[in-house]
Each structure stands twice: as structure tokens, then as C-alpha cells.
Amino acid sequence: MTVGFIGTGSMGRTLIEAFIQAGKLKPADILAANRTKAKAALLAKNHPGLRVAHSNRQLAEESPCIFLCIKPKEYRAVLEEIKDVVRPNQIVVSITSPVMIRDLEEWVPAKVAKIIPSITQAVLSGNSLFVPGSRLTEEDQEMLWDLFSTVSRPLVIEERHTRIASDLASCSPAFLANLLEKLADAAVEETKIPPEAARSLVTQMAHGLGRLLTEGGFTLESLQDRVAVPGGITREGLNLLDQDVGPVFNRLIRLTHAKYDEDVQQVQHSLCTGKKV
Ligand SMILES: NC(=O)c1ccc[n+]([C@@H]2O[C@H](COP(=O)([O-])OP(=O)(O)OC[C@H]3O[C@@H](n4cnc5c(N)ncnc54)[C@H](OP(=O)(O)O)[C@@H]3O)[C@@H](O)[C@H]2O)c1
């Protein structure tokens, strides 16, 4: 089956390369289109057999399953371009949280799903967030589940939880990398440890931490208890973090949700204003 990807930016490319790396799709199964053609052409050069469509419309005509890997404000233009050629038996997958399934279902007669990936899929790990649309059959859902199981652990979520689940699965790699960067920088500032050593120490620690939590039998709580003996140095540090860091995450979640509400409104305005039926 041909799988089409409209948008080969950061996430489109990550998904394409993850499916190829996992052996689930062969380059010849993939048809890609991108506004800046050179980006899709480079992908084709790196994965011989992968085809580049000359337009989004051609891609939509030829792909039973179409991924929309574009940003919220780019949906209107792409939908305008493909809506007349998309058929009811096709599947359209959006990877964009503020674009609502019901809006997409109004634009195209296809079977729609929202699947939010994460950069962690580049190493075939992490969750992908699966929100099935109303027209997807059991068979479609199984096909998509099977596809994403090769690069991630798919999780069905309700559309109203898309934002918070994306914060945890898709944004948190950046949030936690930022915290580790700050930890390493503070270490350099306070102790003059060489920066490369500080970065290497936190990076290798993060690798081990991920494995302890996913394969090592630890929970978030049991790991803290195991490392922090009463009265020891780690416990002192945890007490400080409990006090100072917790409220930052409440603010962070409020902030992402405020931005999300704004994006949802903008997308709805863009998709609903002056729509020709
Ligand atoms: N990055 C993440 O970790 C992540 C995680 C989960 C979900 N997402 C979602 O994934 C979506 C894409 O994000 P991204 O980070 O991949 O953004 P990106 O790097 O900007 O990629 C978007 C791509 O879409 C292309 N594009 C724009 N308009 C187009 C059109 N009319 N026809 C064909 N291609 C078009 C752009 O082409 P140009 O080369 O011309 O700019 C660009 O390559 C976003 O909605 C984001 O919320 C991202």
C-alpha cells in the first residue's frame, strides 16, 4: 500500500525514517510531497525508491493512506488543494493536535484519524497518541495501530486530552532536555567541572534512567526512594525540588493549554471562514 506524507519537515521526516528503520515500510511504499521540493528530494536521495509527488493533489490521488505532517496554519491551503480528489475509502491522518477531527471530516469525505507522534519515534520508542475519527472501521484502526506499533507504543486517547497527552509525550523530550541542560550548566557554573564532562554525565544518566523506568522494574516513586536514603544528600536535594519545581510544571501546563486554545481558535477560523462546499 502506498502511504503518502504531505510535509517532510521535522516530524514528517522522522516518521518516514522510523517506518523505514523499523522495516514496516519500504521506501518504494512511500510517496512524499513538500512545499519546498528540495527537502522531499533529499529524502528520496537518502532512501532510494522513495517517490516524490509533483503536487499534494497527485499524492492524494495515489495514496490510500495520507499523512498530513504540516503545521496548523498550513492546513487550509493543503485541504483546498486535495479536497476534490480525496475519496471516502481513503484514510487521512493528521499529526497536529489543534486541528479537530470533526473539522477535517467536514473538509474531506475520507476516514480521518489524529495520531500525534513524538521525536522519540526516531529511536522507535515512546508513545504515539491515537484518536480515531468517527468513520474509521475496525480494520482501519487495526492497520494504523499495527503501523505505529512498529515505531512506538500507541495509546488511544480522547480528543479532549490531546493537549495534555502531547505535553507529556511529545513536548516533554524538549522540556526534560532543557532541565538537564540547566543542571549541567549549573554544575559548570558552581564547580568549574568541564562542560563536556557535565553534559556527558547528565546524558548518560538520562539513558540509564529511561531504561530503569521502562525495563528495570522501577516506578517514579520507587526510584527516588531507592536512591535517596533518609538524611542523605539526595533526600536534601529532593526536598528542594519538591518545594521549588512542582509549581513550575503547573504554570507550564497552564501555558501550553492557553497557547493550544489560541491555536484551536485560529485553526477553526482558518478552516471555517469562507469555506466553499
Ligand atoms: N516536532 C515535533 O516534535 C512534533 C511532535 C508531534 C506533533 N508535531 C506536529 O507535527 C506538525 C509538523 O511539525 P514539524 O515540526 O514537522 O514542522 P515543520 O518542520 O515546519 O514541517 C512542516 C513541513 O510542512 C511543509 N509544508 C507546509 N505547507 C505545505 C504545503 N502547502 N504543501 C506541502 N508541504 C507543506 C513545510 O515545507 P517547507 O519546507 O516549505 O517549510 C515543512 O517541511 C505540527 O503540526 C506539529 O504540531 C510535531
PDBQT file of the ligand as one rigid body, heavy atoms in Angstrom, charges set to zero:
ROOT
HETATM    1  N1  LIG A 301       8.183  18.411  16.001  1.00  0.00    +0.000 N 
HETATM    2  C1  LIG A 301       7.628  17.576  16.882  1.00  0.00    +0.000 C 
HETATM    3  O1  LIG A 301       8.288  17.026  17.783  1.00  0.00    +0.000 OA
HETATM    4  C2  LIG A 301       6.150  17.244  16.763  1.00  0.00    +0.000 A 
HETATM    5  C3  LIG A 301       5.609  16.250  17.596  1.00  0.00    +0.000 A 
HETATM    6  C4  LIG A 301       4.257  15.929  17.452  1.00  0.00    +0.000 A 
HETATM    7  C5  LIG A 301       3.478  16.597  16.521  1.00  0.00    +0.000 A 
HETATM    8  N2  LIG A 301       4.038  17.574  15.771  1.00  0.00    +0.000 N 
HETATM    9  C6  LIG A 301       3.195  18.266  14.805  1.00  0.00    +0.000 C 
HETATM   10  O2  LIG A 301       3.676  18.000  13.514  1.00  0.00    +0.000 OA
HETATM   11  C7  LIG A 301       3.333  19.086  12.650  1.00  0.00    +0.000 C 
HETATM   12  C8  LIG A 301       4.541  19.429  11.819  1.00  0.00    +0.000 C 
HETATM   13  O3  LIG A 301       5.548  19.848  12.697  1.00  0.00    +0.000 OA
HETATM   14  P1  LIG A 301       7.060  19.876  12.257  1.00  0.00    +0.000 P 
HETATM   15  O4  LIG A 301       7.843  20.090  13.498  1.00  0.00    +0.000 OA
HETATM   16  O5  LIG A 301       7.362  18.708  11.391  1.00  0.00    +0.000 OA
HETATM   17  O6  LIG A 301       7.038  21.224  11.372  1.00  0.00    +0.000 OA
HETATM   18  P2  LIG A 301       7.998  21.606  10.147  1.00  0.00    +0.000 P 
HETATM   19  O7  LIG A 301       9.372  21.083  10.408  1.00  0.00    +0.000 OA
HETATM   20  O8  LIG A 301       7.808  23.053   9.899  1.00  0.00    +0.000 OA
HETATM   21  O9  LIG A 301       7.399  20.777   8.931  1.00  0.00    +0.000 OA
HETATM   22  C9  LIG A 301       6.254  21.166   8.216  1.00  0.00    +0.000 C 
HETATM   23  C10 LIG A 301       6.522  20.821   6.787  1.00  0.00    +0.000 C 
HETATM   24  O10 LIG A 301       5.323  21.025   6.042  1.00  0.00    +0.000 OA
HETATM   25  C11 LIG A 301       5.695  21.579   4.793  1.00  0.00    +0.000 C 
HETATM   26  N3  LIG A 301       4.564  22.303   4.193  1.00  0.00    +0.000 N 
HETATM   27  C12 LIG A 301       3.990  23.459   4.598  1.00  0.00    +0.000 A 
HETATM   28  N4  LIG A 301       2.983  23.803   3.778  1.00  0.00    +0.000 NA
HETATM   29  C13 LIG A 301       2.921  22.848   2.822  1.00  0.00    +0.000 A 
HETATM   30  C14 LIG A 301       2.104  22.649   1.692  1.00  0.00    +0.000 A 
HETATM   31  N5  LIG A 301       1.138  23.523   1.357  1.00  0.00    +0.000 N 
HETATM   32  N6  LIG A 301       2.314  21.552   0.940  1.00  0.00    +0.000 NA
HETATM   33  C15 LIG A 301       3.304  20.654   1.242  1.00  0.00    +0.000 A 
HETATM   34  N7  LIG A 301       4.114  20.804   2.316  1.00  0.00    +0.000 NA
HETATM   35  C16 LIG A 301       3.928  21.871   3.092  1.00  0.00    +0.000 A 
HETATM   36  C17 LIG A 301       6.834  22.525   5.118  1.00  0.00    +0.000 C 
HETATM   37  O11 LIG A 301       7.550  22.794   3.934  1.00  0.00    +0.000 OA
HETATM   38  P3  LIG A 301       8.709  23.899   3.832  1.00  0.00    +0.000 P 
HETATM   39  O12 LIG A 301       9.953  23.094   3.689  1.00  0.00    +0.000 OA
HETATM   40  O13 LIG A 301       8.400  24.695   2.602  1.00  0.00    +0.000 OA
HETATM   41  O14 LIG A 301       8.666  24.743   5.076  1.00  0.00    +0.000 OA
HETATM   42  C18 LIG A 301       7.618  21.723   6.144  1.00  0.00    +0.000 C 
HETATM   43  O15 LIG A 301       8.599  20.890   5.579  1.00  0.00    +0.000 OA
HETATM   44  C19 LIG A 301       2.888  20.234  13.547  1.00  0.00    +0.000 C 
HETATM   45  O16 LIG A 301       1.506  20.386  13.436  1.00  0.00    +0.000 OA
HETATM   46  C20 LIG A 301       3.274  19.785  14.932  1.00  0.00    +0.000 C 
HETATM   47  O17 LIG A 301       2.361  20.207  15.906  1.00  0.00    +0.000 OA
HETATM   48  C21 LIG A 301       5.358  17.910  15.832  1.00  0.00    +0.000 A 
ENDROOT
TORSDOF 0
